[in-house]
Amino acid sequence: MGKRILKIALGIVLTVVLVVAGALLYINASGIPHYPPGKVSLKVDVTPERVERGRRTVQLLCAACHLDNATSSLAGKPMPDLPRQFGTSHSANITSDPETGIGTWTDGELAYLLRTGVRRDGRYTPPWMVKLPLMADEDVLDVIAFLRSDDPLVRPIKAKRPACEPSLFTKVLSRVAFKPLPYPTAAIVAPDPSDRVAYGRYLVQARAACFSCHSADFATLDELVPERSAGYLGGGNAMPDMNGRIVKTANITPDPETGIGKWSEDEFVRLVRFGVRPDRTVIVYPMVPFPELTDSEASAIYAYLRTVPPIRNRVSRPEATVVAGADAGRAAYYRYGCNDCHGDAGVGLYDLRKGATDFATDDELIAYIRHPELKKPGVKMPTWDGVIAEADYAPLAAYARQLGTASRPPAPR
């Protein structure tokens, strides 16, 4: 009797294993699902005011992934900083090119994609593509107006990008956890900016989408009710930098020991807009400054963050790379984490290889490093004045100016 029961149990287990294995094989072969494409009737009025507001939002949400250094446009690029568990990907060309970009998309098709994550051909965009189910209608219209504009970022660039190669994990998530979001059936209106807490919540959850990186894990985000995301704003989400090193996102809840509970409003605004912490250290990629946010917007975010439940979660900062035996300039380049954004070759997220032509002298380059926001308003580079030791500026500038030459030493291993 016992042997018979054991045989039946083993048969059940084997059947379950075979069913699960078969399901996984099917999901892996079929890829990310397709859905019926949406039909939205919409025509956006492309005004200078809309374009300018849309540019700020696109720089907040889209440029980091879609900006191609080679063309200085949103023509797409490889995404080496995509968390490995999701697979590999190239971001799409979202310039106005009619063949390889979005030049032939209608305003309604763009709105449906931005809201739900479903392209006009019905393909669901992977989980790492931002979705905007909570963004105010006017802000969505501004984004579309910018994409329709003649701004250099979206001028037509012919660049066909390879299809993404999602992992089995991503394919499963796209059938279980991440599915098309509902297109709004009622108007969405942003809170009045005078209500700082409400407006800050809107920025954190919709327009700047801070919660998506600063919660516990991309796989457990709730894009419709962000507060239900695991570890909401408590940080710890593991994200690779441009060199594959894992960096965990910061805890931005008001916990006094492990979050921002002891920070002043001015200190928080400075970090968000210029990348400098209260202790005079700078943020590291994947976090970048957001100069697109105004002082009042960053202050509203601070006001809202003071109201969220504190989470005690100490997140360690990555240690700087020490290059033994390197010359002073190269050593400084890694010690201050310049490679986090610029990579070992000076390209990375932002291309340094034009430094020799953009700045005629080392003094000009040093002035830019100290205060990049004065030379190029809106630049994503932190303000380094008071952070870099005075003795390091000259060798660092000299090393940055030679990046891209054949004589540059290989990356440290």
KOLTI-639625 format. One record per residue (C-alpha): residue number from 1; residue in three letters; z, y, x. Coordinates in steps of 0.1 Angstrom, whole numbers, plus 5000, padded with zeros to 4 digits. Example, Ala and Ser with C-alpha at 12.3 -4.5 7.8 and 13.67 -1.06 7.14 Angstrom:
2
+------+------+------+------+------+
! resi ! resn !   zz !   yy !   xx !
+------+------+------+------+------+
!    1 !  ALA ! 5078 ! 4955 ! 5123 !
!    2 !  SER ! 5071 ! 4989 ! 5137 !
+------+------+------+------+------+
***
This chain:
413
+------+------+------+------+------+
! resi ! resn !   zz !   yy !   xx !
+------+------+------+------+------+
!    1 !  MET ! 5000 ! 5000 ! 5000 !
!    2 !  GLY ! 5010 ! 5024 ! 5028 !
!    3 !  LYS ! 4977 ! 5017 ! 5047 !
!    4 !  ARG ! 4957 ! 5024 ! 5016 !
!    5 !  ILE ! 4975 ! 5057 ! 5010 !
!    6 !  LEU ! 4969 ! 5067 ! 5046 !
!    7 !  LYS ! 4932 ! 5058 ! 5043 !
!    8 !  ILE ! 4929 ! 5079 ! 5012 !
!    9 !  ALA ! 4947 ! 5108 ! 5028 !
!   10 !  LEU ! 4925 ! 5106 ! 5059 !
!   11 !  GLY ! 4894 ! 5105 ! 5037 !
!   12 !  ILE ! 4905 ! 5136 ! 5019 !
!   13 !  VAL ! 4912 ! 5154 ! 5052 !
!   14 !  LEU ! 4878 ! 5144 ! 5065 !
!   15 !  THR ! 4861 ! 5156 ! 5033 !
!   16 !  VAL ! 4878 ! 5190 ! 5036 !
!   17 !  VAL ! 4868 ! 5193 ! 5072 !
!   18 !  LEU ! 4832 ! 5184 ! 5065 !
!   19 !  VAL ! 4831 ! 5209 ! 5036 !
!   20 !  VAL ! 4846 ! 5237 ! 5057 !
!   21 !  ALA ! 4823 ! 5229 ! 5086 !
!   22 !  GLY ! 4793 ! 5228 ! 5063 !
!   23 !  ALA ! 4803 ! 5262 ! 5047 !
!   24 !  LEU ! 4807 ! 5277 ! 5082 !
!   25 !  LEU ! 4773 ! 5264 ! 5093 !
!   26 !  TYR ! 4757 ! 5278 ! 5061 !
!   27 !  ILE ! 4774 ! 5312 ! 5066 !
!   28 !  ASN ! 4764 ! 5313 ! 5103 !
!   29 !  ALA ! 4728 ! 5305 ! 5095 !
!   30 !  SER ! 4725 ! 5329 ! 5065 !
!   31 !  GLY ! 4742 ! 5359 ! 5081 !
!   32 !  ILE ! 4755 ! 5389 ! 5064 !
!   33 !  PRO ! 4747 ! 5389 ! 5027 !
!   34 !  HIS ! 4722 ! 5409 ! 5008 !
!   35 !  TYR ! 4729 ! 5426 ! 4974 !
!   36 !  PRO ! 4708 ! 5443 ! 4948 !
!   37 !  PRO ! 4700 ! 5478 ! 4961 !
!   38 !  GLY ! 4714 ! 5507 ! 4942 !
!   39 !  LYS ! 4694 ! 5531 ! 4921 !
!   40 !  VAL ! 4708 ! 5567 ! 4925 !
!   41 !  SER ! 4689 ! 5597 ! 4913 !
!   42 !  LEU ! 4698 ! 5626 ! 4936 !
!   43 !  LYS ! 4681 ! 5656 ! 4952 !
!   44 !  VAL ! 4701 ! 5676 ! 4978 !
!   45 !  ASP ! 4695 ! 5713 ! 4982 !
!   46 !  VAL ! 4692 ! 5718 ! 5020 !
!   47 !  THR ! 4708 ! 5751 ! 5026 !
!   48 !  PRO ! 4721 ! 5766 ! 5060 !
!   49 !  GLU ! 4756 ! 5764 ! 5047 !
!   50 !  ARG ! 4754 ! 5727 ! 5037 !
!   51 !  VAL ! 4737 ! 5719 ! 5070 !
!   52 !  GLU ! 4764 ! 5735 ! 5090 !
!   53 !  ARG ! 4792 ! 5718 ! 5071 !
!   54 !  GLY ! 4773 ! 5685 ! 5073 !
!   55 !  ARG ! 4769 ! 5688 ! 5110 !
!   56 !  ARG ! 4807 ! 5690 ! 5115 !
!   57 !  THR ! 4812 ! 5659 ! 5094 !
!   58 !  VAL ! 4785 ! 5639 ! 5111 !
!   59 !  GLN ! 4799 ! 5648 ! 5145 !
!   60 !  LEU ! 4833 ! 5636 ! 5133 !
!   61 !  LEU ! 4821 ! 5603 ! 5118 !
!   62 !  CYS ! 4787 ! 5593 ! 5131 !
!   63 !  ALA ! 4778 ! 5609 ! 5165 !
!   64 !  ALA ! 4801 ! 5587 ! 5186 !
!   65 !  CYS ! 4782 ! 5556 ! 5176 !
!   66 !  HIS ! 4747 ! 5569 ! 5170 !
!   67 !  LEU ! 4743 ! 5595 ! 5198 !
!   68 !  ASP ! 4716 ! 5585 ! 5223 !
!   69 !  ASN ! 4722 ! 5602 ! 5257 !
!   70 !  ALA ! 4686 ! 5598 ! 5267 !
!   71 !  THR ! 4672 ! 5618 ! 5238 !
!   72 !  SER ! 4703 ! 5639 ! 5229 !
!   73 !  SER ! 4698 ! 5628 ! 5193 !
!   74 !  LEU ! 4712 ! 5603 ! 5167 !
!   75 !  ALA ! 4685 ! 5578 ! 5176 !
!   76 !  GLY ! 4710 ! 5549 ! 5181 !
!   77 !  LYS ! 4722 ! 5530 ! 5211 !
!   78 !  PRO ! 4739 ! 5498 ! 5223 !
!   79 !  MET ! 4776 ! 5496 ! 5213 !
!   80 !  PRO ! 4795 ! 5481 ! 5243 !
!   81 !  ASP ! 4827 ! 5494 ! 5228 !
!   82 !  LEU ! 4824 ! 5472 ! 5197 !
!   83 !  PRO ! 4855 ! 5449 ! 5195 !
!   84 !  ARG ! 4843 ! 5415 ! 5208 !
!   85 !  GLN ! 4854 ! 5396 ! 5178 !
!   86 !  PHE ! 4827 ! 5413 ! 5157 !
!   87 !  GLY ! 4797 ! 5403 ! 5179 !
!   88 !  THR ! 4772 ! 5427 ! 5195 !
!   89 !  SER ! 4753 ! 5456 ! 5180 !
!   90 !  HIS ! 4730 ! 5485 ! 5184 !
!   91 !  SER ! 4736 ! 5515 ! 5162 !
!   92 !  ALA ! 4707 ! 5525 ! 5140 !
!   93 !  ASN ! 4683 ! 5553 ! 5145 !
!   94 !  ILE ! 4693 ! 5579 ! 5119 !
!   95 !  THR ! 4669 ! 5606 ! 5130 !
!   96 !  SER ! 4642 ! 5618 ! 5105 !
!   97 !  ASP ! 4615 ! 5596 ! 5121 !
!   98 !  PRO ! 4596 ! 5580 ! 5092 !
!   99 !  GLU ! 4589 ! 5546 ! 5110 !
!  100 !  THR ! 4621 ! 5538 ! 5130 !
!  101 !  GLY ! 4645 ! 5562 ! 5114 !
!  102 !  ILE ! 4655 ! 5574 ! 5079 !
!  103 !  GLY ! 4626 ! 5598 ! 5074 !
!  104 !  THR ! 4613 ! 5580 ! 5043 !
!  105 !  TRP ! 4647 ! 5573 ! 5027 !
!  106 !  THR ! 4654 ! 5592 ! 4995 !
!  107 !  ASP ! 4686 ! 5612 ! 4991 !
!  108 !  GLY ! 4698 ! 5587 ! 4965 !
!  109 !  GLU ! 4693 ! 5558 ! 4989 !
!  110 !  LEU ! 4713 ! 5576 ! 5016 !
!  111 !  ALA ! 4741 ! 5584 ! 4992 !
!  112 !  TYR ! 4743 ! 5548 ! 4981 !
!  113 !  LEU ! 4744 ! 5535 ! 5016 !
!  114 !  LEU ! 4771 ! 5560 ! 5027 !
!  115 !  ARG ! 4792 ! 5552 ! 4996 !
!  116 !  THR ! 4788 ! 5514 ! 4993 !
!  117 !  GLY ! 4775 ! 5501 ! 5026 !
!  118 !  VAL ! 4743 ! 5487 ! 5011 !
!  119 !  ARG ! 4710 ! 5497 ! 5026 !
!  120 !  ARG ! 4679 ! 5503 ! 5004 !
!  121 !  ASP ! 4666 ! 5468 ! 5012 !
!  122 !  GLY ! 4699 ! 5453 ! 4999 !
!  123 !  ARG ! 4714 ! 5443 ! 5033 !
!  124 !  TYR ! 4751 ! 5450 ! 5036 !
!  125 !  THR ! 4759 ! 5470 ! 5067 !
!  126 !  PRO ! 4784 ! 5454 ! 5091 !
!  127 !  PRO ! 4821 ! 5462 ! 5088 !
!  128 !  TRP ! 4820 ! 5486 ! 5118 !
!  129 !  MET ! 4796 ! 5509 ! 5099 !
!  130 !  VAL ! 4816 ! 5537 ! 5083 !
!  131 !  LYS ! 4817 ! 5537 ! 5045 !
!  132 !  LEU ! 4827 ! 5568 ! 5025 !
!  133 !  PRO ! 4839 ! 5557 ! 4991 !
!  134 !  LEU ! 4866 ! 5584 ! 4989 !
!  135 !  MET ! 4847 ! 5613 ! 5004 !
!  136 !  ALA ! 4842 ! 5643 ! 4980 !
!  137 !  ASP ! 4808 ! 5646 ! 4965 !
!  138 !  GLU ! 4802 ! 5680 ! 4981 !
!  139 !  ASP ! 4809 ! 5666 ! 5016 !
!  140 !  VAL ! 4785 ! 5637 ! 5010 !
!  141 !  LEU ! 4758 ! 5661 ! 4999 !
!  142 !  ASP ! 4765 ! 5682 ! 5031 !
!  143 !  VAL ! 4760 ! 5651 ! 5053 !
!  144 !  ILE ! 4727 ! 5643 ! 5036 !
!  145 !  ALA ! 4716 ! 5679 ! 5039 !
!  146 !  PHE ! 4723 ! 5678 ! 5077 !
!  147 !  LEU ! 4703 ! 5645 ! 5080 !
!  148 !  ARG ! 4674 ! 5663 ! 5063 !
!  149 !  SER ! 4676 ! 5693 ! 5085 !
!  150 !  ASP ! 4656 ! 5703 ! 5117 !
!  151 !  ASP ! 4687 ! 5702 ! 5138 !
!  152 !  PRO ! 4680 ! 5687 ! 5173 !
!  153 !  LEU ! 4704 ! 5658 ! 5167 !
!  154 !  VAL ! 4682 ! 5645 ! 5138 !
!  155 !  ARG ! 4648 ! 5656 ! 5149 !
!  156 !  PRO ! 4623 ! 5626 ! 5146 !
!  157 !  ILE ! 4627 ! 5602 ! 5175 !
!  158 !  LYS ! 4606 ! 5570 ! 5175 !
!  159 !  ALA ! 4631 ! 5544 ! 5187 !
!  160 !  LYS ! 4633 ! 5509 ! 5171 !
!  161 !  ARG ! 4667 ! 5494 ! 5177 !
!  162 !  PRO ! 4674 ! 5457 ! 5179 !
!  163 !  ALA ! 4691 ! 5440 ! 5150 !
!  164 !  CYS ! 4728 ! 5435 ! 5153 !
!  165 !  GLU ! 4741 ! 5400 ! 5162 !
!  166 !  PRO ! 4773 ! 5396 ! 5142 !
!  167 !  SER ! 4797 ! 5369 ! 5151 !
!  168 !  LEU ! 4807 ! 5341 ! 5127 !
!  169 !  PHE ! 4840 ! 5360 ! 5122 !
!  170 !  THR ! 4820 ! 5390 ! 5110 !
!  171 !  LYS ! 4798 ! 5369 ! 5087 !
!  172 !  VAL ! 4829 ! 5353 ! 5072 !
!  173 !  LEU ! 4846 ! 5387 ! 5068 !
!  174 !  SER ! 4815 ! 5401 ! 5051 !
!  175 !  ARG ! 4818 ! 5374 ! 5024 !
!  176 !  VAL ! 4855 ! 5373 ! 5020 !
!  177 !  ALA ! 4872 ! 5406 ! 5030 !
!  178 !  PHE ! 4844 ! 5432 ! 5033 !
!  179 !  LYS ! 4820 ! 5435 ! 5004 !
!  180 !  PRO ! 4800 ! 5464 ! 4990 !
!  181 !  LEU ! 4822 ! 5492 ! 4977 !
!  182 !  PRO ! 4817 ! 5505 ! 4942 !
!  183 !  TYR ! 4796 ! 5536 ! 4938 !
!  184 !  PRO ! 4817 ! 5563 ! 4921 !
!  185 !  THR ! 4813 ! 5566 ! 4884 !
!  186 !  ALA ! 4832 ! 5600 ! 4882 !
!  187 !  ALA ! 4831 ! 5631 ! 4903 !
!  188 !  ILE ! 4852 ! 5632 ! 4935 !
!  189 !  VAL ! 4866 ! 5666 ! 4944 !
!  190 !  ALA ! 4884 ! 5674 ! 4976 !
!  191 !  PRO ! 4919 ! 5688 ! 4973 !
!  192 !  ASP ! 4924 ! 5726 ! 4977 !
!  193 !  PRO ! 4930 ! 5732 ! 5014 !
!  194 !  SER ! 4960 ! 5754 ! 5005 !
!  195 !  ASP ! 4978 ! 5722 ! 4995 !
!  196 !  ARG ! 4982 ! 5711 ! 5031 !
!  197 !  VAL ! 4997 ! 5677 ! 5025 !
!  198 !  ALA ! 4970 ! 5667 ! 4999 !
!  199 !  TYR ! 4942 ! 5681 ! 5020 !
!  200 !  GLY ! 4956 ! 5664 ! 5051 !
!  201 !  ARG ! 4957 ! 5631 ! 5033 !
!  202 !  TYR ! 4920 ! 5636 ! 5023 !
!  203 !  LEU ! 4910 ! 5643 ! 5059 !
!  204 !  VAL ! 4929 ! 5612 ! 5072 !
!  205 !  GLN ! 4915 ! 5589 ! 5045 !
!  206 !  ALA ! 4881 ! 5602 ! 5038 !
!  207 !  ARG ! 4865 ! 5629 ! 5058 !
!  208 !  ALA ! 4878 ! 5621 ! 5093 !
!  209 !  ALA ! 4889 ! 5585 ! 5084 !
!  210 !  CYS ! 4917 ! 5585 ! 5110 !
!  211 !  PHE ! 4934 ! 5556 ! 5093 !
!  212 !  SER ! 4905 ! 5532 ! 5101 !
!  213 !  CYS ! 4913 ! 5532 ! 5138 !
!  214 !  HIS ! 4950 ! 5540 ! 5137 !
!  215 !  SER ! 4961 ! 5512 ! 5114 !
!  216 !  ALA ! 4968 ! 5477 ! 5127 !
!  217 !  ASP ! 4934 ! 5460 ! 5126 !
!  218 !  PHE ! 4899 ! 5466 ! 5113 !
!  219 !  ALA ! 4899 ! 5432 ! 5096 !
!  220 !  THR ! 4928 ! 5442 ! 5073 !
!  221 !  LEU ! 4916 ! 5477 ! 5063 !
!  222 !  ASP ! 4916 ! 5487 ! 5026 !
!  223 !  GLU ! 4889 ! 5513 ! 5023 !
!  224 !  LEU ! 4896 ! 5520 ! 4986 !
!  225 !  VAL ! 4934 ! 5523 ! 4989 !
!  226 !  PRO ! 4940 ! 5531 ! 5026 !
!  227 !  GLU ! 4978 ! 5530 ! 5023 !
!  228 !  ARG ! 4975 ! 5493 ! 5016 !
!  229 !  SER ! 4959 ! 5487 ! 5051 !
!  230 !  ALA ! 4982 ! 5466 ! 5073 !
!  231 !  GLY ! 5002 ! 5488 ! 5096 !
!  232 !  TYR ! 4989 ! 5520 ! 5080 !
!  233 !  LEU ! 4987 ! 5547 ! 5107 !
!  234 !  GLY ! 5011 ! 5527 ! 5129 !
!  235 !  GLY ! 4985 ! 5520 ! 5156 !
!  236 !  GLY ! 4980 ! 5490 ! 5177 !
!  237 !  ASN ! 4944 ! 5483 ! 5167 !
!  238 !  ALA ! 4928 ! 5468 ! 5198 !
!  239 !  MET ! 4896 ! 5486 ! 5208 !
!  240 !  PRO ! 4875 ! 5482 ! 5240 !
!  241 !  ASP ! 4865 ! 5512 ! 5261 !
!  242 !  MET ! 4831 ! 5517 ! 5277 !
!  243 !  ASN ! 4840 ! 5492 ! 5304 !
!  244 !  GLY ! 4854 ! 5465 ! 5282 !
!  245 !  ARG ! 4891 ! 5473 ! 5288 !
!  246 !  ILE ! 4912 ! 5469 ! 5257 !
!  247 !  VAL ! 4929 ! 5501 ! 5246 !
!  248 !  LYS ! 4953 ! 5500 ! 5216 !
!  249 !  THR ! 4953 ! 5529 ! 5192 !
!  250 !  ALA ! 4983 ! 5552 ! 5190 !
!  251 !  ASN ! 5011 ! 5552 ! 5164 !
!  252 !  ILE ! 5007 ! 5584 ! 5145 !
!  253 !  THR ! 5034 ! 5579 ! 5119 !
!  254 !  PRO ! 5065 ! 5602 ! 5122 !
!  255 !  ASP ! 5086 ! 5576 ! 5139 !
!  256 !  PRO ! 5106 ! 5597 ! 5165 !
!  257 !  GLU ! 5106 ! 5571 ! 5192 !
!  258 !  THR ! 5072 ! 5554 ! 5190 !
!  259 !  GLY ! 5052 ! 5578 ! 5169 !
!  260 !  ILE ! 5048 ! 5616 ! 5167 !
!  261 !  GLY ! 5081 ! 5623 ! 5150 !
!  262 !  LYS ! 5092 ! 5647 ! 5179 !
!  263 !  TRP ! 5059 ! 5665 ! 5182 !
!  264 !  SER ! 5055 ! 5701 ! 5170 !
!  265 !  GLU ! 5026 ! 5711 ! 5149 !
!  266 !  ASP ! 5011 ! 5731 ! 5178 !
!  267 !  GLU ! 5013 ! 5701 ! 5201 !
!  268 !  PHE ! 4996 ! 5679 ! 5176 !
!  269 !  VAL ! 4968 ! 5704 ! 5170 !
!  270 !  ARG ! 4962 ! 5707 ! 5207 !
!  271 !  LEU ! 4959 ! 5669 ! 5211 !
!  272 !  VAL ! 4935 ! 5665 ! 5182 !
!  273 !  ARG ! 4912 ! 5694 ! 5191 !
!  274 !  PHE ! 4914 ! 5694 ! 5229 !
!  275 !  GLY ! 4928 ! 5660 ! 5239 !
!  276 !  VAL ! 4960 ! 5670 ! 5257 !
!  277 !  ARG ! 4993 ! 5654 ! 5248 !
!  278 !  PRO ! 5027 ! 5672 ! 5249 !
!  279 !  ASP ! 5035 ! 5656 ! 5283 !
!  280 !  ARG ! 5003 ! 5671 ! 5298 !
!  281 !  THR ! 4984 ! 5638 ! 5300 !
!  282 !  VAL ! 4951 ! 5634 ! 5282 !
!  283 !  ILE ! 4939 ! 5610 ! 5256 !
!  284 !  VAL ! 4917 ! 5581 ! 5267 !
!  285 !  TYR ! 4886 ! 5567 ! 5250 !
!  286 !  PRO ! 4880 ! 5554 ! 5224 !
!  287 !  MET ! 4901 ! 5584 ! 5212 !
!  288 !  VAL ! 4882 ! 5616 ! 5218 !
!  289 !  PRO ! 4890 ! 5653 ! 5210 !
!  290 !  PHE ! 4878 ! 5665 ! 5176 !
!  291 !  PRO ! 4869 ! 5702 ! 5181 !
!  292 !  GLU ! 4849 ! 5700 ! 5149 !
!  293 !  LEU ! 4882 ! 5702 ! 5131 !
!  294 !  THR ! 4896 ! 5737 ! 5127 !
!  295 !  ASP ! 4932 ! 5746 ! 5135 !
!  296 !  SER ! 4940 ! 5746 ! 5098 !
!  297 !  GLU ! 4925 ! 5712 ! 5093 !
!  298 !  ALA ! 4943 ! 5697 ! 5122 !
!  299 !  SER ! 4975 ! 5713 ! 5109 !
!  300 !  ALA ! 4969 ! 5698 ! 5074 !
!  301 !  ILE ! 4966 ! 5664 ! 5090 !
!  302 !  TYR ! 4999 ! 5670 ! 5108 !
!  303 !  ALA ! 5016 ! 5680 ! 5075 !
!  304 !  TYR ! 5004 ! 5648 ! 5058 !
!  305 !  LEU ! 5014 ! 5626 ! 5087 !
!  306 !  ARG ! 5049 ! 5639 ! 5084 !
!  307 !  THR ! 5051 ! 5625 ! 5049 !
!  308 !  VAL ! 5040 ! 5589 ! 5056 !
!  309 !  PRO ! 5065 ! 5561 ! 5061 !
!  310 !  PRO ! 5074 ! 5558 ! 5098 !
!  311 !  ILE ! 5065 ! 5526 ! 5115 !
!  312 !  ARG ! 5084 ! 5516 ! 5147 !
!  313 !  ASN ! 5056 ! 5503 ! 5169 !
!  314 !  ARG ! 5056 ! 5512 ! 5205 !
!  315 !  VAL ! 5020 ! 5511 ! 5218 !
!  316 !  SER ! 5016 ! 5511 ! 5256 !
!  317 !  ARG ! 4991 ! 5534 ! 5272 !
!  318 !  PRO ! 4965 ! 5518 ! 5295 !
!  319 !  GLU ! 4971 ! 5523 ! 5332 !
!  320 !  ALA ! 4947 ! 5542 ! 5353 !
!  321 !  THR ! 4924 ! 5522 ! 5376 !
!  322 !  VAL ! 4934 ! 5524 ! 5413 !
!  323 !  VAL ! 4905 ! 5521 ! 5437 !
!  324 !  ALA ! 4918 ! 5510 ! 5471 !
!  325 !  GLY ! 4902 ! 5526 ! 5501 !
!  326 !  ALA ! 4880 ! 5550 ! 5480 !
!  327 !  ASP ! 4872 ! 5585 ! 5491 !
!  328 !  ALA ! 4892 ! 5612 ! 5473 !
!  329 !  GLY ! 4866 ! 5621 ! 5447 !
!  330 !  ARG ! 4860 ! 5585 ! 5436 !
!  331 !  ALA ! 4897 ! 5578 ! 5436 !
!  332 !  ALA ! 4903 ! 5608 ! 5414 !
!  333 !  TYR ! 4874 ! 5598 ! 5390 !
!  334 !  TYR ! 4892 ! 5566 ! 5382 !
!  335 !  ARG ! 4928 ! 5579 ! 5385 !
!  336 !  TYR ! 4922 ! 5604 ! 5357 !
!  337 !  GLY ! 4902 ! 5580 ! 5336 !
!  338 !  CYS ! 4869 ! 5597 ! 5338 !
!  339 !  ASN ! 4853 ! 5563 ! 5337 !
!  340 !  ASP ! 4868 ! 5556 ! 5303 !
!  341 !  CYS ! 4842 ! 5579 ! 5287 !
!  342 !  HIS ! 4815 ! 5582 ! 5314 !
!  343 !  GLY ! 4815 ! 5546 ! 5327 !
!  344 !  ASP ! 4812 ! 5535 ! 5363 !
!  345 !  ALA ! 4777 ! 5550 ! 5366 !
!  346 !  GLY ! 4784 ! 5584 ! 5350 !
!  347 !  VAL ! 4765 ! 5575 ! 5318 !
!  348 !  GLY ! 4788 ! 5559 ! 5293 !
!  349 !  LEU ! 4794 ! 5578 ! 5261 !
!  350 !  TYR ! 4785 ! 5611 ! 5278 !
!  351 !  ASP ! 4760 ! 5614 ! 5306 !
!  352 !  LEU ! 4772 ! 5631 ! 5338 !
!  353 !  ARG ! 4741 ! 5625 ! 5358 !
!  354 !  LYS ! 4727 ! 5660 ! 5350 !
!  355 !  GLY ! 4757 ! 5676 ! 5367 !
!  356 !  ALA ! 4738 ! 5685 ! 5398 !
!  357 !  THR ! 4713 ! 5706 ! 5378 !
!  358 !  ASP ! 4735 ! 5718 ! 5350 !
!  359 !  PHE ! 4759 ! 5734 ! 5375 !
!  360 !  ALA ! 4745 ! 5752 ! 5405 !
!  361 !  THR ! 4778 ! 5751 ! 5425 !
!  362 !  ASP ! 4809 ! 5730 ! 5426 !
!  363 !  ASP ! 4829 ! 5761 ! 5415 !
!  364 !  GLU ! 4809 ! 5762 ! 5383 !
!  365 !  LEU ! 4814 ! 5725 ! 5377 !
!  366 !  ILE ! 4852 ! 5729 ! 5384 !
!  367 !  ALA ! 4854 ! 5758 ! 5359 !
!  368 !  TYR ! 4837 ! 5736 ! 5333 !
!  369 !  ILE ! 4861 ! 5706 ! 5340 !
!  370 !  ARG ! 4891 ! 5730 ! 5335 !
!  371 !  HIS ! 4879 ! 5744 ! 5302 !
!  372 !  PRO ! 4848 ! 5726 ! 5289 !
!  373 !  GLU ! 4854 ! 5740 ! 5254 !
!  374 !  LEU ! 4846 ! 5775 ! 5267 !
!  375 !  LYS ! 4813 ! 5765 ! 5282 !
!  376 !  LYS ! 4802 ! 5741 ! 5254 !
!  377 !  PRO ! 4820 ! 5747 ! 5221 !
!  378 !  GLY ! 4823 ! 5714 ! 5203 !
!  379 !  VAL ! 4822 ! 5692 ! 5234 !
!  380 !  LYS ! 4842 ! 5660 ! 5232 !
!  381 !  MET ! 4857 ! 5664 ! 5267 !
!  382 !  PRO ! 4894 ! 5671 ! 5270 !
!  383 !  THR ! 4907 ! 5704 ! 5284 !
!  384 !  TRP ! 4918 ! 5694 ! 5319 !
!  385 !  ASP ! 4934 ! 5726 ! 5331 !
!  386 !  GLY ! 4970 ! 5719 ! 5342 !
!  387 !  VAL ! 4964 ! 5681 ! 5341 !
!  388 !  ILE ! 4943 ! 5675 ! 5372 !
!  389 !  ALA ! 4960 ! 5684 ! 5405 !
!  390 !  GLU ! 4945 ! 5714 ! 5422 !
!  391 !  ALA ! 4938 ! 5694 ! 5453 !
!  392 !  ASP ! 4917 ! 5669 ! 5433 !
!  393 !  TYR ! 4892 ! 5693 ! 5417 !
!  394 !  ALA ! 4869 ! 5698 ! 5447 !
!  395 !  PRO ! 4865 ! 5661 ! 5456 !
!  396 !  LEU ! 4862 ! 5651 ! 5420 !
!  397 !  ALA ! 4835 ! 5677 ! 5414 !
!  398 !  ALA ! 4816 ! 5665 ! 5444 !
!  399 !  TYR ! 4817 ! 5629 ! 5433 !
!  400 !  ALA ! 4807 ! 5638 ! 5397 !
!  401 !  ARG ! 4777 ! 5657 ! 5411 !
!  402 !  GLN ! 4764 ! 5627 ! 5430 !
!  403 !  LEU ! 4766 ! 5603 ! 5401 !
!  404 !  GLY ! 4733 ! 5586 ! 5394 !
!  405 !  THR ! 4722 ! 5586 ! 5430 !
!  406 !  ALA ! 4713 ! 5554 ! 5449 !
!  407 !  SER ! 4741 ! 5560 ! 5473 !
!  408 !  ARG ! 4769 ! 5558 ! 5447 !
!  409 !  PRO ! 4794 ! 5530 ! 5455 !
!  410 !  PRO ! 4795 ! 5500 ! 5432 !
!  411 !  ALA ! 4821 ! 5499 ! 5404 !
!  412 !  PRO ! 4856 ! 5485 ! 5413 !
!  413 !  ARG ! 4863 ! 5449 ! 5404 !
+------+------+------+------+------+
***
